[in-house]
Amino acid sequence: MLLESKICDFDWRAPDFNLATADGVHHSRDSVMGDKGLLVAFICNHCPYVIALIDRLASDMQALEKIGIGCVAIMSNDYRDYPADAPDRMVAFAKTHGLKAPYLVDEDQSVGRAYGAVCTPDFFGFNAEGGLQYRGRLDDIGMRDDPASRTPELLNAMTQVAETGRGPDMQTASMGCSIKWR
């Protein structure tokens, strides 16, 4: 089912979390927070929207980390009903697509619920104080459009957050498949 994320609720506080990668390395909100902010991306392995943008997302995350924005990807889907999203497949997915940010398993789906994530992908960009500044899409490229001419909306917004502490007033909601809740 196609859904859109909600509009940015400026300065909403980032909930804490303590989740592990598929190989058991734990990360918290504070451990992944960068000096200039944090990007939390709710993704999964099987969603066609995520598959269409994952290489661009991985690249943008690396660029953001270079300017002090910490990045993390979280998989909140019920992987028992969607085995393509199982933790053992997350490792291969991240490696295949060059995702260097921690890719965490939200086993009980509590983090996805705390953040109010509704779709994959769903992006939450926070400033250094942990206030929400971006809840938009990755870029202006559709699933089958040529990414060479894209406007990297998330990258631009989070660069602005790193420089000013404030995200853009105009944001376009992310669109994707619904989170697969239990």
N, CA, C and O of each residue as an XYZ file, in Angstrom:
728
protein
N       0.837     -1.177      0.000
C       0.000      0.000      0.000
C       0.885      1.246      0.000
O       1.790      1.367      0.826
N       0.631      2.150     -0.906
C       1.387      3.392     -1.031
C       0.936      4.375      0.043
O      -0.255      4.645      0.193
N       1.907      4.909      0.791
C       1.629      5.903      1.821
C       2.607      7.056      1.694
O       3.678      6.918      1.103
N       2.225      8.197      2.257
C       3.129      9.340      2.370
C       3.414      9.575      3.837
O       2.543      9.389      4.687
N       4.647      9.989      4.135
C       4.977     10.338      5.508
C       4.265     11.627      5.883
O       3.728     12.326      5.025
N       4.267     11.930      7.163
C       3.626     13.144      7.655
C       4.538     14.347      7.437
O       5.720     14.206      7.122
N       3.963     15.520      7.610
C       4.710     16.766      7.467
C       5.592     16.976      8.704
O       5.277     16.482      9.787
N       6.669     17.693      8.542
C       7.628     17.937      9.613
C       6.987     18.677     10.787
O       6.381     19.733     10.607
N       7.122     18.127     11.962
C       6.694     18.755     13.209
C       7.963     19.355     13.832
O       8.613     18.729     14.669
N       8.299     20.570     13.411
C       9.564     21.191     13.801
C       9.796     21.145     15.310
O       8.911     21.446     16.110
N      11.017     20.757     15.664
C      11.537     20.699     17.037
C      10.982     19.549     17.867
O      11.291     19.453     19.055
N      10.158     18.659     17.268
C       9.761     17.433     17.958
C      11.039     16.694     18.329
O      11.962     16.624     17.518
N      11.110     16.150     19.514
C      12.338     15.540     20.024
C      12.526     14.106     19.539
O      11.578     13.321     19.495
N      13.744     13.784     19.182
C      14.085     12.436     18.726
C      13.999     11.455     19.895
O      14.724     11.616     20.877
N      13.128     10.437     19.812
C      13.092      9.429     20.876
C      14.400      8.632     20.919
O      15.038      8.399     19.893
N      14.770      8.229     22.104
C      15.965      7.405     22.258
C      15.658      5.988     21.765
O      14.496      5.595     21.665
N      16.693      5.243     21.466
C      16.550      3.840     21.095
C      17.833      3.114     21.444
O      18.887      3.728     21.613
N      17.730      1.815     21.547
C      18.888      0.943     21.726
C      18.600     -0.299     20.894
O      17.911     -1.216     21.341
N      19.133     -0.316     19.686
C      18.886     -1.402     18.738
C      20.214     -1.974     18.276
O      21.262     -1.342     18.411
N      20.152     -3.171     17.733
C      21.365     -3.837     17.257
C      21.308     -4.065     15.755
O      20.238     -4.157     15.153
N      22.491     -4.152     15.174
C      22.615     -4.591     13.792
C      22.326     -6.092     13.757
O      22.205     -6.726     14.806
N      22.217     -6.650     12.581
C      21.957     -8.087     12.446
C      23.060     -8.926     13.083
O      22.818    -10.064     13.485
N      24.270     -8.373     13.177
C      25.370     -9.126     13.796
C      25.584     -8.755     15.268
O      26.617     -9.091     15.847
N      24.608     -8.064     15.874
C      24.614     -7.864     17.316
C      25.302     -6.632     17.864
O      25.453     -6.519     19.081
N      25.726     -5.703     17.021
C      26.368     -4.479     17.508
C      25.273     -3.464     17.846
O      24.483     -3.075     16.986
N      25.242     -3.040     19.118
C      24.195     -2.128     19.589
C      24.543     -0.665     19.324
O      25.701     -0.252     19.382
N      23.489      0.102     19.030
C      23.613      1.545     18.812
C      22.419      2.223     19.479
O      21.312      1.685     19.505
N      22.667      3.402     20.011
C      21.606      4.220     20.588
C      21.507      5.513     19.794
O      22.356      5.812     18.955
N      20.458      6.270     20.072
C      20.319      7.580     19.418
C      21.569      8.421     19.661
O      22.111      9.016     18.730
N      22.024      8.469     20.907
C      23.162      9.321     21.230
C      24.473      8.819     20.633
O      25.361      9.616     20.333
N      24.602      7.503     20.458
C      25.854      6.981     19.898
C      25.978      7.246     18.399
O      27.088      7.276     17.867
N      24.857      7.436     17.720
C      24.915      7.718     16.280
C      24.731      9.199     15.962
O      24.923      9.614     14.819
N      24.361      9.997     16.959
C      24.183     11.442     16.762
C      25.512     12.069     16.370
O      26.534     11.818     17.008
N      25.499     12.881     15.325
C      26.700     13.602     14.923
C      26.775     14.944     15.622
O      25.828     15.353     16.293
N      27.883     15.622     15.470
C      28.052     16.950     16.075
C      27.021     17.947     15.565
O      26.639     18.873     16.280
N      26.565     17.756     14.311
C      25.642     18.712     13.684
C      24.217     18.189     13.556
O      23.328     18.926     13.129
N      23.981     16.914     13.924
C      22.624     16.390     13.830
C      22.586     14.906     13.554
O      23.596     14.208     13.648
N      21.394     14.433     13.208
C      21.158     13.007     13.018
C      20.100     12.780     11.949
O      19.075     13.461     11.922
N      20.354     11.827     11.077
C      19.364     11.361     10.111
C      18.981      9.933     10.475
O      19.836      9.051     10.554
N      17.688      9.713     10.697
C      17.148      8.379     10.946
C      16.300      8.013      9.730
O      15.338      8.707      9.401
N      16.665      6.923      9.070
C      15.950      6.471      7.872
C      15.306      5.121      8.149
O      16.002      4.147      8.437
N      13.987      5.056      8.063
C      13.287      3.788      8.183
C      13.204      3.194      6.785
O      12.566      3.752      5.892
N      13.861      2.052      6.613
C      13.921      1.382      5.321
C      13.699     -0.113      5.530
O      13.538     -0.575      6.660
N      13.692     -0.854      4.443
C      13.660     -2.313      4.495
C      14.291     -2.826      3.202
O      14.644     -2.043      2.321
N      14.425     -4.123      3.101
C      15.091     -4.718      1.937
C      14.173     -4.922      0.740
O      14.630     -4.860     -0.401
N      12.886     -5.165      0.976
C      12.022     -5.625     -0.119
C      11.201     -4.516     -0.777
O      10.682     -4.731     -1.873
N      11.064     -3.370     -0.175
C      10.206     -2.309     -0.704
C      10.755     -1.785     -2.035
O      11.926     -1.414     -2.107
N       9.932     -1.747     -3.086
C      10.423     -1.249     -4.368
C      10.839      0.225     -4.320
O      11.709      0.641     -5.084
N      10.235      1.010     -3.441
C      10.623      2.419     -3.306
C      12.024      2.521     -2.713
O      12.836      3.330     -3.163
N      12.306      1.704     -1.706
C      13.642      1.701     -1.108
C      14.662      1.184     -2.118
O      15.733      1.769     -2.276
N      14.336      0.106     -2.789
C      15.256     -0.465     -3.776
C      15.605      0.560     -4.846
O      16.744      0.617     -5.310
N      14.619      1.375     -5.240
C      14.854      2.371     -6.288
C      15.805      3.480     -5.852
O      16.441      4.106     -6.700
N      15.918      3.739     -4.539
C      16.738      4.869     -4.096
C      17.899      4.515     -3.179
O      18.661      5.404     -2.798
N      18.060      3.262     -2.817
C      19.034      2.893     -1.783
C      20.469      3.295     -2.140
O      21.220      3.710     -1.257
N      20.858      3.186     -3.380
C      22.229      3.570     -3.743
C      22.433      5.073     -3.543
O      23.488      5.491     -3.067
N      21.437      5.890     -3.902
C      21.526      7.339     -3.696
C      21.499      7.668     -2.207
O      22.231      8.546     -1.751
N      20.657      6.967     -1.450
C      20.597      7.192     -0.008
C      21.936      6.870      0.647
O      22.423      7.646      1.470
N      22.532      5.746      0.296
C      23.824      5.361      0.875
C      24.880      6.422      0.578
O      25.670      6.775      1.453
N      24.896      6.924     -0.634
C      25.847      7.970     -1.015
C      25.581      9.265     -0.253
O      26.516      9.897      0.240
N      24.309      9.666     -0.153
C      23.967     10.895      0.564
C      24.304     10.769      2.048
O      24.744     11.739      2.665
N      24.104      9.598      2.621
C      24.449      9.396      4.031
C      25.953      9.568      4.252
O      26.373     10.164      5.244
N      26.752      9.051      3.337
C      28.200      9.217      3.476
C      28.586     10.688      3.393
O      29.458     11.142      4.133
N      27.946     11.437      2.499
C      28.214     12.873      2.383
C      27.790     13.600      3.655
O      28.488     14.507      4.107
N      26.663     13.218      4.235
C      26.189     13.858      5.461
C      27.107     13.571      6.645
O      27.357     14.449      7.470
N      27.601     12.357      6.725
C      28.506     12.025      7.823
C      29.785     12.855      7.755
O      30.372     13.179      8.787
N      30.215     13.196      6.553
C      31.423     14.018      6.391
C      31.235     15.439      6.915
O      32.216     16.104      7.248
N      29.985     15.917      6.995
C      29.746     17.270      7.497
C      29.195     17.268      8.922
O      28.739     18.302      9.410
N      29.233     16.109      9.596
C      28.857     16.053     10.997
C      27.447     15.605     11.306
O      26.994     15.730     12.444
N      26.739     15.080     10.310
C      25.399     14.529     10.547
C      25.551     13.017     10.704
O      25.977     12.334      9.773
N      25.204     12.497     11.876
C      25.202     11.053     12.076
C      24.043     10.432     11.321
O      22.996     11.060     11.162
N      24.218      9.208     10.857
C      23.183      8.536     10.065
C      22.964      7.120     10.561
O      23.900      6.433     10.970
N      21.711      6.698     10.518
C      21.341      5.342     10.897
C      20.128      4.925     10.072
O      19.262      5.747      9.771
N      20.070      3.654      9.710
C      18.916      3.072      9.033
C      18.286      2.065      9.985
O      18.990      1.313     10.659
N      16.963      2.054     10.037
C      16.239      1.153     10.935
C      15.212      0.375     10.123
O      14.493      0.938      9.299
N      15.158     -0.932     10.373
C      14.202     -1.813      9.712
C      13.171     -2.238     10.760
O      13.474     -3.024     11.658
N      11.950     -1.708     10.634
C      10.881     -1.983     11.602
C       9.836     -2.973     11.089
O       8.907     -3.303     11.825
N       9.956     -3.451      9.869
C       8.950     -4.378      9.321
C       8.905     -5.697     10.087
O       9.897     -6.117     10.683
N       7.747     -6.338     10.061
C       7.573     -7.675     10.614
C       8.193     -8.666      9.634
O       7.547     -9.100      8.680
N       9.447     -9.014      9.880
C      10.153     -9.861      8.918
C       9.710    -11.321      8.973
O      10.105    -12.111      8.116
N       8.913    -11.690      9.945
C       8.383    -13.053      9.957
C       7.375    -13.235      8.817
O       7.305    -14.298      8.201
N       6.602    -12.185      8.549
C       5.666    -12.224      7.421
C       6.308    -11.763      6.116
O       5.784    -12.021      5.033
N       7.450    -11.079      6.229
C       8.176    -10.566      5.055
C       9.634    -11.006      5.167
O      10.501    -10.197      5.497
N       9.912    -12.283      4.895
C      11.248    -12.845      5.129
C      12.369    -12.165      4.351
O      13.536    -12.299      4.721
N      12.049    -11.441      3.288
C      13.100    -10.712      2.559
C      13.727     -9.632      3.439
O      14.829     -9.163      3.156
N      13.027     -9.235      4.506
C      13.538     -8.213      5.417
C      14.236     -8.807      6.644
O      14.610     -8.066      7.553
N      14.414    -10.107      6.684
C      15.022    -10.768      7.841
C      16.435    -10.244      8.088
O      17.134     -9.858      7.151
N      16.851    -10.234      9.358
C      18.169     -9.694      9.700
C      19.328    -10.263      8.884
O      20.227     -9.516      8.498
N      19.326    -11.565      8.615
C      20.437    -12.128      7.849
C      20.494    -11.564      6.431
O      21.565    -11.524      5.826
N      19.371    -11.136      5.906
C      19.352    -10.535      4.569
C      19.708     -9.045      4.605
O      20.104     -8.473      3.589
N      19.567     -8.427      5.764
C      19.911     -7.011      5.908
C      21.402     -6.781      5.672
O      21.790     -5.786      5.060
N      22.225     -7.689      6.153
C      23.680     -7.565      5.997
C      24.048     -7.557      4.518
O      24.800     -6.692      4.069
N      23.527     -8.503      3.770
C      23.820     -8.581      2.331
C      23.271     -7.365      1.591
O      23.927     -6.839      0.692
N      22.079     -6.918      1.961
C      21.464     -5.752      1.330
C      22.349     -4.517      1.529
O      22.629     -3.789      0.577
N      22.781     -4.290      2.760
C      23.636     -3.134      3.054
C      24.946     -3.210      2.278
O      25.393     -2.212      1.712
N      25.551     -4.371      2.249
C      26.824     -4.532      1.533
C      26.653     -4.315      0.035
O      27.464     -3.630     -0.588
N      25.622     -4.882     -0.539
C      25.363     -4.750     -1.971
C      25.205     -3.297     -2.394
O      25.645     -2.900     -3.473
N      24.567     -2.502     -1.523
C      24.238     -1.124     -1.881
C      25.165     -0.078     -1.256
O      24.910      1.121     -1.372
N      26.224     -0.518     -0.601
C      27.194      0.426     -0.041
C      26.673      1.221      1.142
O      27.135      2.334      1.394
N      25.712      0.662      1.871
C      25.171      1.322      3.056
C      26.149      1.127      4.206
O      26.271      0.030      4.751
N      26.844      2.202      4.569
C      27.866      2.125      5.620
C      27.313      2.510      6.993
O      27.893      2.140      8.014
N      26.203      3.246      7.033
C      25.570      3.615      8.310
C      25.044      2.345      8.974
O      24.701      1.387      8.281
N      24.976      2.323     10.305
C      24.394      1.155     10.967
C      22.976      0.886     10.458
O      22.167      1.805     10.323
N      22.692     -0.380     10.181
C      21.372     -0.812      9.714
C      20.814     -1.686     10.829
O      21.248     -2.824     11.009
N      19.854     -1.155     11.575
C      19.412     -1.742     12.828
C      18.074     -2.455     12.708
O      17.218     -2.068     11.913
N      17.908     -3.503     13.509
C      16.687     -4.290     13.546
C      15.808     -3.781     14.692
O      16.224     -3.788     15.851
N      14.606     -3.346     14.366
C      13.616     -2.921     15.364
C      12.702     -4.114     15.615
O      11.562     -4.152     15.153
N      13.220     -5.076     16.351
C      12.578     -6.375     16.546
C      11.130     -6.259     17.037
O      10.242     -6.924     16.502
N      10.889     -5.430     18.038
C       9.532     -5.326     18.582
C       8.742     -4.149     18.000
O       7.627     -3.866     18.439
N       9.311     -3.486     17.037
C       8.684     -2.371     16.315
C       8.423     -1.145     17.182
O       7.716     -0.232     16.755
N       8.976     -1.107     18.378
C       8.716      0.002     19.304
C       9.357      1.306     18.833
O       8.811      2.381     19.082
N      10.495      1.230     18.164
C      11.164      2.449     17.704
C      10.399      3.045     16.521
O      10.197      4.258     16.465
N       9.979      2.217     15.591
C       9.165      2.701     14.487
C       7.898      3.385     14.989
O       7.502      4.431     14.475
N       7.274      2.795     15.985
C       6.065      3.399     16.564
C       6.388      4.694     17.297
O       5.648      5.669     17.173
N       7.479      4.722     18.058
C       7.856      5.936     18.805
C       8.129      7.108     17.861
O       7.806      8.253     18.175
N       8.715      6.818     16.724
C       9.007      7.867     15.746
C       7.787      8.234     14.902
O       7.758      9.293     14.274
N       6.789      7.367     14.890
C       5.628      7.613     14.035
C       5.909      7.315     12.580
O       5.286      7.896     11.692
N       6.851      6.403     12.325
C       7.169      6.019     10.949
C       5.934      5.382     10.316
O       5.228      4.600     10.953
N       5.688      5.727      9.058
C       4.516      5.174      8.383
C       4.864      4.401      7.117
O       4.093      3.544      6.683
N       6.010      4.692      6.525
C       6.328      4.043      5.252
C       7.832      3.813      5.136
O       8.634      4.345      5.903
N       8.175      2.999      4.146
C       9.582      2.828      3.787
C       9.736      3.346      2.359
O       9.088      2.851      1.437
N      10.592      4.337      2.190
C      11.443      4.980      3.194
C      10.692      6.098      3.920
O       9.774      6.707      3.371
N      11.101      6.350      5.156
C      10.589      7.473      5.948
C      11.799      8.086      6.635
O      12.530      7.397      7.347
N      12.010      9.375      6.423
C      13.222     10.055      6.885
C      12.911     11.070      7.983
O      11.942     11.825      7.896
N      13.746     11.072      9.011
C      13.646     12.001     10.128
C      15.009     12.659     10.305
O      15.981     11.996     10.666
N      15.081     13.965     10.049
C      16.333     14.701     10.167
C      16.302     15.632     11.365
O      15.427     16.492     11.462
N      17.251     15.465     12.278
C      17.300     16.218     13.523
C      18.526     17.126     13.572
O      19.568     16.815     12.994
N      18.386     18.247     14.267
C      19.545     19.127     14.464
C      20.375     18.632     15.646
O      20.043     17.611     16.250
N      21.441     19.339     15.978
C      22.365     18.913     17.031
C      21.687     18.834     18.396
O      22.144     18.099     19.272
N      20.608     19.579     18.581
C      19.880     19.550     19.848
C      18.824     18.441     19.887
O      18.135     18.277     20.894
N      18.696     17.685     18.802
C      17.740     16.585     18.743
C      16.336     16.999     18.361
O      15.390     16.242     18.579
N      16.179     18.198     17.788
C      14.871     18.663     17.341
C      14.654     18.349     15.868
O      15.542     18.574     15.046
N      13.482     17.833     15.532
C      13.171     17.466     14.153
C      13.192     18.700     13.244
O      12.594     19.728     13.559
N      13.883     18.578     12.129
C      13.991     19.670     11.164
C      13.660     19.236      9.740
O      13.460     20.081      8.868
N      13.599     17.917      9.493
C      13.287     17.443      8.137
C      12.486     16.158      8.221
O      12.861     15.228      8.935
N      11.383     16.111      7.489
C      10.557     14.906      7.363
C      10.074     14.837      5.926
O       8.873     14.809      5.660
N      11.017     14.809      5.013
C      10.683     14.847      3.596
C      11.226     13.659      2.840
O      11.616     12.645      3.418
N      11.238     13.812      1.540
C      11.705     12.733      0.668
C      13.202     12.856      0.408
O      13.822     13.868      0.736
N      13.772     11.810     -0.185
C      15.191     11.803     -0.515
C      15.502     12.820     -1.601
O      16.416     13.633     -1.466
N      14.727     12.764     -2.680
C      14.960     13.656     -3.816
C      13.705     13.727     -4.671
O      12.675     13.149     -4.323
N      13.792     14.422     -5.771
C      12.634     14.636     -6.639
C      12.540     13.633     -7.782
O      11.817     13.867     -8.751
N      13.251     12.533     -7.684
C      13.277     11.521     -8.740
C      12.256     10.429     -8.429
O      12.239      9.883     -7.326
N      11.425     10.121     -9.387
C      10.489      9.017     -9.241
C      11.207      7.683     -9.307
O      12.423      7.632     -9.490
N      10.470      6.630     -9.162
C      11.075      5.289     -9.117
C      11.801      4.908    -10.403
O      12.749      4.124    -10.362
N      11.382      5.437    -11.523
C      11.987      5.021    -12.790
C      12.638      6.173    -13.549
O      13.021      6.013    -14.708
N      12.764      7.326    -12.908
C      13.364      8.482    -13.568
C      14.887      8.431    -13.490
O      15.453      7.694    -12.682
N      15.532      9.210    -14.323
C      16.991      9.268    -14.371
C      17.520     10.085    -13.188
O      17.229     11.277    -13.088
N      18.287      9.465    -12.298
C      18.787     10.183    -11.131
C      19.878     11.212    -11.438
O      20.276     11.965    -10.549
N      20.364     11.257    -12.667
C      21.439     12.196    -13.010
C      20.997     13.651    -12.861
O      21.827     14.529    -12.627
N      19.705     13.908    -12.994
C      19.226     15.292    -12.926
C      18.445     15.571    -11.637
O      17.643     16.503    -11.586
N      18.673     14.787    -10.627
C      17.903     14.917     -9.397
C      18.263     16.149     -8.583
O      19.363     16.691     -8.700
N      17.320     16.581     -7.759
C      17.571     17.574     -6.719
C      17.627     16.794     -5.413
O      16.609     16.244     -4.991
N      18.779     16.730     -4.762
C      18.925     15.927     -3.539
C      18.330     16.657     -2.326
O      19.055     17.268     -1.540
N      17.017     16.584     -2.188
C      16.304     17.371     -1.182
C      16.746     17.063      0.246
O      16.960     17.983      1.035
N      16.885     15.780      0.591
C      17.315     15.416      1.936
C      18.742     15.908      2.191
O      19.011     16.499      3.236
N      19.640     15.673      1.266
C      21.025     16.122      1.408
C      21.095     17.640      1.563
O      21.811     18.147      2.426
N      20.353     18.362      0.729
C      20.349     19.827      0.824
C      19.766     20.294      2.150
O      20.307     21.200      2.784
N      18.659     19.675      2.571
C      18.013     20.073      3.824
C      18.911     19.811      5.018
O      19.028     20.657      5.904
N      19.549     18.645      5.051
C      20.387     18.309      6.199
C      21.696     19.101      6.188
O      22.275     19.341      7.247
N      22.167     19.507      5.017
C      23.317     20.414      4.950
C      22.922     21.756      5.563
O      23.693     22.359      6.310
N      21.717     22.216      5.240
C      21.213     23.450      5.844
C      21.087     23.301      7.364
O      21.432     24.223      8.102
N      20.602     22.164      7.832
C      20.488     21.907      9.272
C      21.876     21.938      9.914
O      22.044     22.507     10.993
N      22.864     21.338      9.266
C      24.229     21.347      9.807
C      24.773     22.768      9.918
O      25.502     23.087     10.857
N      24.420     23.614      8.964
C      24.948     24.985      8.935
C      24.166     25.947      9.816
O      24.751     26.864     10.392
N      22.842     25.755      9.936
C      22.006     26.746     10.620
C      21.219     26.198     11.808
O      20.712     26.970     12.623
N      21.112     24.873     11.914
C      20.298     24.265     12.960
C      18.825     24.193     12.616
O      18.029     23.694     13.412
N      18.452     24.677     11.456
C      17.039     24.740     11.055
C      16.865     24.162      9.648
O      17.669     24.428      8.755
N      15.808     23.370      9.463
C      15.512     22.799      8.158
C      14.670     23.733      7.321
O      14.175     24.741      7.824
N      14.499     23.410      6.046
C      13.698     24.260      5.157
C      12.215     24.229      5.534
O      11.696     23.212      5.995
N      11.550     25.364      5.326
C      10.117     25.435      5.614
C       9.310     24.583      4.644
O       8.315     23.972      5.034
N       9.729     24.539      3.389
C       9.018     23.757      2.373
C       9.663     22.372      2.252
O      10.852     22.247      1.958
N       8.854     21.346      2.483
C       9.324     19.963      2.396
C       8.242     19.132      1.724
O       7.050     19.352      1.939
N       8.670     18.176      0.908
C       7.744     17.267      0.249
C       7.826     15.915      0.949
O       8.912     15.356      1.099
N       6.694     15.398      1.370
C       6.651     14.145      2.119
C       7.264     12.993      1.332
O       7.171     12.943      0.105
N       7.885     12.078      2.047
C       8.384     10.849      1.452
C       7.195      9.952      1.125
O       6.129     10.065      1.729
N       7.397      9.072      0.169
C       6.338      8.177     -0.274
C       6.923      6.771     -0.367
O       8.073      6.596     -0.771
N       6.129      5.771      0.008
C       6.618      4.409     -0.087
C       5.592      3.399      0.370
O       4.404      3.702      0.485
N       6.064      2.199      0.628
C       5.211      1.116      1.108
C       4.978      1.271      2.606
O       5.831      1.796      3.322
N       3.827      0.816      3.075
C       3.513      0.920      4.491
C       4.473      0.067      5.309
O       4.965     -0.960      4.843
N       4.730      0.510      6.533
C       5.470     -0.322      7.485
C       4.616     -1.570      7.724
O       3.400     -1.467      7.885
N       5.232     -2.717      7.747
C       4.510     -3.987      7.937
C       4.434     -4.286      9.437
O       5.301     -4.957      9.996
N       3.374     -3.771     10.074
C       3.179     -3.947     11.518
C       2.672     -5.344     11.812
O       2.006     -5.961     10.982
N       2.987     -5.836     12.987
C       2.444     -7.117     13.445
C       0.991     -6.927     13.823
O       0.332     -7.880     14.238
